[in-house]
Amino acid sequence: MSDYIVRAMAADSQIRAFAITSRELVEQARQIHNTSPVATAALGRTLSAGAMMGASMKGEKDLLTIQIRGDGPLGGIVVTADSGANVKGYVHEPAVLLPANAKGKLDVAGAVGKGMLQVIKDLGMKEPYVGQTTLQTGEIAEDLTYYFATSEQIPSSVGLGVLLNRDNAVRQAGGFLIQLMPYTEEKVIETLESRLSGLHSVTELLDRGLSPEELLEELLGDLGLVVSDTLPAAFSCNCSKERVEKAIVSIGSKEIREMVQEGEPVEVKCHFCSRAYVFSVEELKEILRRAKR
């Protein structure tokens, strides 16, 4: 089944929830970036979260970017999503290899390290909304839970998982995002906390083959879960030669002039999808002329 997100409410609209199955888009990202197992897990978790957070926005042109900058060998993670759950992303150092952690799991926390998590929302206003928090664990789900509580003042629970096969291909990927409304009753909070505390891991639920609907049923089934709608989720990059040309212009006339003087075509790769764009010397000269205007 293709990747998709479920949007739902529970406890008479006191809780809003999202769940995603994202195996295909995470596998696509793995293939594009040739990521190591730990890099696949880190990027896959962030892509799943980004898609759900994007799906929580209302405007058709709304955009969201998650930036994680840590001092670990992974360097950082960048993920961008729109309100239609189209998501793309990359890690700075995709080939990072680390031994398993004390639990025998992929050491995502060790790969990410200590640092900052930033969420940028472009909602069509004059200035984008920017929220920033320190990384709490580097495991990403816990860091986003902390971000929602401190930066957006929304009590939330985020669960993310990526499971790999022996050949490092993505076997399962997905997660959930549960958020409490300001008027949530204490009894509802206690029931939800009890359910979450009994949850072993998202990866275990995914490996059991649970769909996004079943994942939410597992967590919110006794709280009057009502599925609002579903929408497809996909790894999608909107890069183009025109966009890359604008990026070249932004580096300045001096650098473009040096490219022209070298007398060779220039290849520029998109960070998000690795698509290559080639600019001939004549094209670079034309870009230089426009940059001087």
Sine and cosine of phi, psi and omega as CSV:
sin_phi,cos_phi,sin_psi,cos_psi,sin_omega,cos_omega
0.00,0.00,0.63,-0.77,0.01,-1.00
-0.93,0.38,0.36,-0.93,0.00,-1.00
-0.91,0.42,0.61,-0.79,0.08,-1.00
-0.36,-0.93,0.28,-0.96,0.00,-1.00
-0.89,-0.45,0.64,-0.77,0.13,-0.99
-0.96,-0.29,0.75,-0.66,0.11,-0.99
-0.94,-0.33,0.71,-0.70,-0.12,-0.99
-0.52,-0.86,0.24,-0.97,0.11,-0.99
-0.78,-0.62,0.34,-0.94,0.05,-1.00
-0.47,-0.88,0.24,-0.97,0.03,-1.00
0.79,0.61,0.78,0.63,0.01,-1.00
0.80,0.60,0.76,0.65,0.06,-1.00
0.93,0.37,0.28,0.96,0.09,-1.00
-0.99,0.16,-0.29,0.96,0.01,-1.00
-0.79,-0.62,0.70,-0.71,0.19,-0.98
-0.90,-0.44,0.56,-0.83,-0.14,-0.99
-0.58,-0.81,0.48,-0.88,0.06,-1.00
-0.71,-0.70,0.55,-0.83,0.13,-0.99
-0.59,-0.81,0.52,-0.85,-0.08,-1.00
-0.67,-0.74,0.58,-0.82,0.28,-0.96
-0.93,-0.36,0.80,-0.60,-0.21,-0.98
-0.69,-0.72,0.43,0.90,-0.08,-1.00
-0.85,0.52,-0.71,0.70,-0.09,-1.00
-0.92,0.39,-0.69,0.72,-0.05,-1.00
-0.95,0.33,-0.56,0.83,0.05,-1.00
-0.94,0.35,-0.64,0.77,0.06,-1.00
-0.90,0.44,-0.63,0.77,0.04,-1.00
-0.88,0.47,-0.68,0.73,0.04,-1.00
-0.89,0.45,-0.65,0.76,0.01,-1.00
-0.87,0.50,-0.69,0.72,-0.02,-1.00
-0.93,0.36,-0.66,0.75,-0.01,-1.00
-0.88,0.48,-0.71,0.70,-0.12,-0.99
-0.99,-0.16,-0.06,1.00,-0.02,-1.00
0.78,0.63,0.78,0.63,-0.09,-1.00
-0.98,0.22,0.53,-0.85,0.13,-0.99
-0.94,0.33,0.23,-0.97,0.00,-1.00
-0.81,0.59,-0.73,0.68,-0.04,-1.00
-0.94,0.35,-0.55,0.84,0.06,-1.00
-0.94,0.35,-0.60,0.80,0.07,-1.00
-0.87,0.49,-0.70,0.72,-0.01,-1.00
-0.90,0.44,-0.71,0.70,-0.02,-1.00
-0.91,0.42,-0.74,0.67,0.00,-1.00
-0.92,0.39,-0.65,0.76,-0.02,-1.00
-0.88,0.47,-0.68,0.74,0.05,-1.00
-0.88,0.48,-0.69,0.73,-0.05,-1.00
-0.94,0.35,-0.61,0.80,0.07,-1.00
-0.89,0.46,-0.68,0.73,0.01,-1.00
-0.89,0.46,-0.71,0.71,0.02,-1.00
-0.90,0.44,-0.69,0.72,-0.02,-1.00
-0.87,0.49,-0.66,0.75,0.00,-1.00
-0.89,0.46,-0.68,0.73,0.01,-1.00
-0.93,0.38,-0.67,0.75,0.02,-1.00
-0.92,0.40,-0.59,0.81,0.08,-1.00
-0.89,0.45,-0.65,0.76,-0.01,-1.00
-0.93,0.37,-0.25,0.97,0.02,-1.00
-1.00,0.09,-0.18,0.98,0.02,-1.00
-0.99,0.11,0.41,-0.91,-0.15,-0.99
-0.98,-0.21,-0.58,0.82,-0.08,-1.00
-0.98,0.22,0.62,-0.78,-0.03,-1.00
-0.87,0.48,-0.51,0.86,-0.05,-1.00
-0.98,-0.18,0.10,0.99,0.00,-1.00
-0.91,0.41,0.64,-0.76,0.01,-1.00
-0.77,-0.64,0.55,-0.84,-0.01,-1.00
-0.73,-0.69,0.68,-0.74,0.04,-1.00
-0.79,-0.62,0.76,-0.65,0.12,-0.99
-0.96,-0.27,0.82,-0.57,0.06,-1.00
-0.86,-0.51,0.83,-0.56,0.06,-1.00
-0.89,-0.45,0.87,-0.50,0.01,-1.00
-0.88,-0.48,0.94,-0.35,-0.01,-1.00
-0.85,-0.53,0.24,-0.97,0.02,-1.00
-1.00,-0.05,0.16,0.99,0.05,-1.00
-0.98,0.18,0.12,-0.99,-0.06,-1.00
-0.91,0.42,-0.30,0.95,0.04,-1.00
-0.93,0.36,-0.44,0.90,0.04,-1.00
0.99,0.13,-0.81,0.58,-0.01,-1.00
0.12,-0.99,0.21,-0.98,0.00,-1.00
-0.72,-0.70,0.68,-0.73,0.09,-1.00
-0.78,-0.63,0.80,-0.59,0.03,-1.00
-0.71,-0.70,0.72,-0.70,0.04,-1.00
-0.83,-0.56,0.66,-0.75,0.00,-1.00
-0.64,-0.77,0.44,-0.90,0.11,-0.99
-0.93,-0.36,0.00,-1.00,-0.07,-1.00
-0.96,0.29,-0.15,0.99,0.05,-1.00
-1.00,-0.10,0.22,0.98,0.02,-1.00
0.91,0.42,0.47,0.88,0.21,-0.98
-1.00,0.04,0.80,-0.60,-0.16,-0.99
-0.69,-0.72,0.49,-0.87,0.06,-1.00
-0.52,-0.85,0.36,-0.93,-0.01,-1.00
-0.07,-1.00,0.17,-0.99,0.04,-1.00
-0.40,-0.91,0.29,-0.96,0.13,-0.99
-0.92,-0.40,0.48,-0.88,-0.04,-1.00
-0.92,0.39,-0.64,0.77,-0.04,-1.00
-0.82,-0.57,1.00,0.04,-0.13,-0.99
-0.95,0.32,-0.27,0.96,-0.10,-1.00
-0.99,-0.11,0.19,0.98,-0.06,-1.00
-0.85,0.52,0.74,-0.67,0.07,-1.00
-0.84,-0.54,0.77,-0.64,0.02,-1.00
-0.70,-0.72,0.51,-0.86,0.12,-0.99
-0.92,0.38,0.32,-0.95,0.02,-1.00
-0.89,0.46,0.40,-0.92,0.03,-1.00
-0.98,0.19,-0.09,-1.00,-0.08,-1.00
-0.87,0.49,-0.41,0.91,0.00,-1.00
-1.00,-0.01,0.05,1.00,-0.02,-1.00
0.98,0.20,0.27,0.96,-0.02,-1.00
-0.97,-0.23,0.23,-0.97,0.10,-1.00
-0.86,0.50,0.76,-0.65,-0.12,-0.99
-1.00,0.06,0.95,0.32,0.01,-1.00
-0.89,0.45,-0.68,0.74,-0.01,-1.00
-0.86,0.51,-0.67,0.75,0.02,-1.00
-0.92,0.39,-0.57,0.82,0.01,-1.00
-0.94,0.33,-0.62,0.78,-0.02,-1.00
-0.98,0.20,-0.73,0.68,-0.02,-1.00
0.98,0.18,-0.32,-0.95,0.01,-1.00
-1.00,-0.09,0.53,-0.85,-0.01,-1.00
0.23,-0.97,-0.62,-0.79,-0.12,-0.99
-0.79,-0.61,0.51,-0.86,0.15,-0.99
-0.89,-0.46,0.78,-0.63,-0.02,-1.00
-0.80,-0.61,0.70,-0.72,0.08,-1.00
-0.87,-0.49,0.82,-0.57,0.00,-1.00
-0.90,-0.43,0.82,-0.57,0.02,-1.00
-0.89,-0.45,0.88,-0.48,0.09,-1.00
-0.99,-0.15,0.98,-0.20,-0.10,-1.00
-0.96,-0.28,0.35,0.94,0.03,-1.00
0.99,0.13,0.16,0.99,0.06,-1.00
-1.00,0.10,0.01,-1.00,0.03,-1.00
-0.89,0.45,-0.65,0.76,0.01,-1.00
-0.82,-0.57,0.61,-0.80,0.05,-1.00
-0.95,0.31,0.43,-0.90,0.11,-0.99
-0.99,0.16,0.75,-0.67,0.02,-1.00
-0.80,-0.60,0.86,-0.51,0.06,-1.00
-0.88,-0.48,0.63,-0.78,-0.08,-1.00
-0.60,-0.80,0.67,-0.74,0.07,-1.00
-0.62,-0.78,0.30,-0.95,0.10,-1.00
-0.98,0.20,0.54,-0.84,0.07,-1.00
-0.92,0.39,0.74,-0.67,-0.03,-1.00
-1.00,-0.02,-0.67,0.74,-0.04,-1.00
-0.74,-0.67,-0.37,0.93,-0.11,-0.99
0.99,0.15,0.00,1.00,-0.01,-1.00
-0.99,0.10,-0.10,1.00,0.11,-0.99
0.99,0.16,-0.80,0.60,0.01,-1.00
-0.89,0.46,-0.74,0.67,0.03,-1.00
-0.90,0.43,-0.58,0.82,0.01,-1.00
-0.92,0.38,-0.62,0.78,0.03,-1.00
-0.95,0.30,-0.58,0.82,0.08,-1.00
-0.86,0.52,-0.70,0.72,0.03,-1.00
-0.91,0.41,-0.65,0.76,0.03,-1.00
-0.85,0.52,-0.75,0.66,-0.03,-1.00
-0.87,0.49,-0.65,0.76,-0.05,-1.00
-0.93,0.35,-0.63,0.78,-0.11,-0.99
-1.00,-0.07,-0.64,0.77,-0.09,-1.00
-1.00,0.00,-0.60,0.80,-0.01,-1.00
-0.95,-0.31,-0.04,1.00,0.00,-1.00
0.80,0.60,0.66,0.75,0.05,-1.00
-0.87,-0.50,0.95,-0.32,0.07,-1.00
-0.85,0.52,0.84,-0.54,-0.13,-0.99
-0.63,-0.77,0.29,-0.96,0.17,-0.99
-0.71,-0.70,0.81,-0.58,-0.01,-1.00
-0.89,-0.45,0.77,-0.64,0.08,-1.00
-0.81,-0.59,0.78,-0.63,-0.06,-1.00
-0.68,-0.73,0.57,-0.82,0.01,-1.00
-0.47,-0.88,0.58,-0.81,0.12,-0.99
-0.69,-0.72,0.81,-0.59,-0.01,-1.00
-0.87,-0.49,0.74,-0.68,-0.06,-1.00
-0.93,-0.36,0.48,-0.88,0.14,-0.99
-0.99,0.16,0.09,-1.00,0.00,-1.00
-0.89,0.45,-0.46,0.89,0.02,-1.00
-1.00,0.04,0.17,0.98,0.03,-1.00
0.97,0.26,0.02,1.00,0.13,-0.99
-0.94,0.35,0.43,-0.90,-0.06,-1.00
-0.97,0.23,0.85,-0.53,0.00,-1.00
-1.00,0.00,-0.70,0.71,0.04,-1.00
-0.54,-0.84,0.54,-0.84,0.12,-0.99
-0.41,-0.91,0.58,-0.82,0.01,-1.00
0.27,-0.96,-0.29,-0.96,0.00,-1.00
0.26,-0.97,-0.17,-0.99,0.00,-1.00
-0.60,-0.80,0.36,-0.93,0.11,-0.99
-0.68,-0.73,0.90,-0.45,-0.01,-1.00
-0.89,-0.47,0.77,-0.64,-0.05,-1.00
-0.75,-0.66,0.63,-0.77,0.00,-1.00
-1.00,-0.09,0.68,-0.73,0.11,-0.99
-0.97,0.23,0.37,-0.93,-0.06,-1.00
-0.85,0.52,-0.44,0.90,-0.08,-1.00
-0.99,-0.15,0.30,0.95,-0.05,-1.00
-0.91,0.42,0.76,-0.65,-0.02,-1.00
-0.95,0.32,0.50,-0.87,-0.03,-1.00
-0.86,0.51,-0.61,0.79,0.00,-1.00
-0.88,0.47,-0.63,0.77,0.02,-1.00
-0.92,0.40,-0.68,0.73,0.01,-1.00
-0.87,0.49,-0.69,0.72,-0.01,-1.00
-0.90,0.44,-0.66,0.75,0.02,-1.00
-0.89,0.45,-0.69,0.72,-0.01,-1.00
-0.91,0.42,-0.69,0.72,0.01,-1.00
-0.87,0.49,-0.61,0.79,0.03,-1.00
-0.90,0.43,-0.68,0.73,0.02,-1.00
-0.90,0.43,-0.68,0.74,-0.03,-1.00
-0.93,0.37,-0.59,0.80,-0.01,-1.00
-0.92,0.39,-0.44,0.90,0.01,-1.00
-1.00,0.05,-0.01,1.00,-0.02,-1.00
-0.99,0.15,0.85,-0.53,-0.02,-1.00
-0.95,0.31,-0.88,0.48,0.05,-1.00
-0.29,-0.96,0.48,-0.88,0.05,-1.00
-0.90,0.43,-0.63,0.78,-0.02,-1.00
-0.85,0.52,-0.64,0.77,0.01,-1.00
-0.89,0.45,-0.69,0.73,0.01,-1.00
-0.90,0.43,-0.67,0.74,0.01,-1.00
-0.90,0.43,-0.64,0.77,-0.03,-1.00
-0.94,0.35,-0.36,0.93,0.11,-0.99
-0.97,0.23,-0.09,1.00,0.05,-1.00
1.00,0.06,0.29,0.96,-0.01,-1.00
-0.92,0.39,0.70,-0.71,0.09,-1.00
-0.98,0.19,0.20,-0.98,0.07,-1.00
-0.82,0.57,-0.64,0.77,0.04,-1.00
-0.89,0.46,-0.70,0.72,-0.01,-1.00
-0.93,0.36,-0.53,0.85,0.05,-1.00
-0.89,0.46,-0.72,0.70,0.02,-1.00
-0.94,0.34,-0.56,0.83,0.05,-1.00
-0.89,0.46,-0.62,0.79,0.03,-1.00
-0.88,0.48,-0.59,0.81,-0.09,-1.00
-1.00,-0.08,-0.55,0.84,-0.17,-0.99
-0.80,-0.60,0.17,0.98,-0.11,-0.99
-0.85,0.53,-0.56,0.83,-0.01,-1.00
-1.00,-0.08,0.26,0.97,0.04,-1.00
-0.89,-0.46,0.42,0.91,0.06,-1.00
0.93,0.36,0.78,0.63,-0.02,-1.00
-0.90,0.43,0.76,-0.66,0.06,-1.00
-0.77,-0.64,0.90,-0.44,0.02,-1.00
-0.97,0.22,0.83,-0.55,-0.02,-1.00
-0.98,0.18,-0.81,0.59,0.01,-1.00
-0.23,-0.97,0.09,-1.00,0.09,-1.00
-0.79,-0.62,0.44,-0.90,0.10,-1.00
-0.55,-0.83,0.58,-0.82,-0.01,-1.00
-0.92,0.40,0.54,-0.84,0.07,-1.00
-0.86,-0.50,0.62,-0.79,-0.07,-1.00
-0.45,-0.89,0.50,-0.87,0.18,-0.98
-0.98,0.20,0.88,-0.47,-0.09,-1.00
-0.58,-0.82,0.80,-0.60,0.01,-1.00
-0.89,-0.45,0.75,-0.67,-0.04,-1.00
-0.98,-0.21,0.44,0.90,0.01,-1.00
-0.93,0.38,0.37,-0.93,0.04,-1.00
-0.40,-0.92,0.23,-0.97,0.01,-1.00
-0.90,0.44,-0.56,0.83,0.01,-1.00
-0.91,0.43,-0.66,0.75,0.02,-1.00
-0.91,0.41,-0.66,0.75,0.01,-1.00
-0.92,0.40,-0.59,0.81,0.04,-1.00
-0.87,0.49,-0.67,0.75,0.04,-1.00
-0.89,0.46,-0.58,0.81,0.04,-1.00
-0.91,0.40,-0.62,0.79,0.04,-1.00
-0.90,0.43,-0.69,0.72,0.03,-1.00
-0.84,0.55,-0.61,0.79,-0.09,-1.00
-0.93,0.36,-0.30,0.95,-0.02,-1.00
-0.98,0.19,-0.25,0.97,0.10,-0.99
0.96,-0.28,0.44,-0.90,-0.08,-1.00
-0.89,0.46,-0.62,0.79,-0.06,-1.00
-0.87,0.50,-0.74,0.67,-0.02,-1.00
-0.92,0.38,-0.63,0.77,0.01,-1.00
-0.91,0.42,-0.65,0.76,0.02,-1.00
-0.87,0.49,-0.63,0.77,0.03,-1.00
-0.90,0.43,-0.61,0.79,0.06,-1.00
-0.88,0.47,-0.69,0.72,-0.01,-1.00
-0.89,0.46,-0.68,0.73,-0.04,-1.00
-0.90,0.43,-0.47,0.88,0.04,-1.00
-0.93,0.36,-0.38,0.93,0.12,-0.99
0.95,0.31,0.33,0.94,-0.01,-1.00
-0.83,-0.55,0.52,-0.85,0.10,-0.99
-0.86,0.50,0.47,-0.88,-0.01,-1.00
-0.91,-0.42,0.76,-0.65,0.06,-1.00
-0.97,-0.25,0.79,-0.62,0.02,-1.00
-0.86,-0.51,0.79,-0.62,0.00,-1.00
-0.97,-0.24,0.64,-0.77,0.09,-1.00
-0.95,0.31,0.77,-0.64,0.02,-1.00
-0.86,0.51,-0.59,0.81,-0.16,-0.99
-0.98,0.17,-0.66,0.76,-0.10,-0.99
-0.85,-0.53,-0.02,1.00,0.02,-1.00
0.91,0.42,0.23,0.97,0.07,-1.00
-0.93,0.38,0.69,-0.72,-0.07,-1.00
-0.98,-0.18,0.68,-0.73,0.06,-1.00
-0.85,-0.52,0.78,-0.62,-0.04,-1.00
-0.96,-0.29,0.75,-0.66,0.03,-1.00
-0.90,-0.43,0.84,-0.54,0.03,-1.00
-0.95,0.30,0.21,-0.98,0.03,-1.00
-0.87,0.50,-0.65,0.76,0.01,-1.00
-0.90,0.44,-0.64,0.77,0.04,-1.00
-0.91,0.42,-0.62,0.78,0.03,-1.00
-0.91,0.42,-0.62,0.79,0.04,-1.00
-0.89,0.46,-0.65,0.76,0.02,-1.00
-0.92,0.39,-0.63,0.78,0.06,-1.00
-0.89,0.46,-0.65,0.76,0.02,-1.00
-0.89,0.45,-0.65,0.76,0.02,-1.00
-0.89,0.46,-0.69,0.73,-0.01,-1.00
-0.93,0.37,-0.58,0.82,-0.03,-1.00
-0.92,0.40,-0.43,0.90,-0.03,-1.00
-0.99,0.16,-0.28,0.96,-0.05,-1.00
-0.92,0.38,0.00,0.00,0.00,0.00
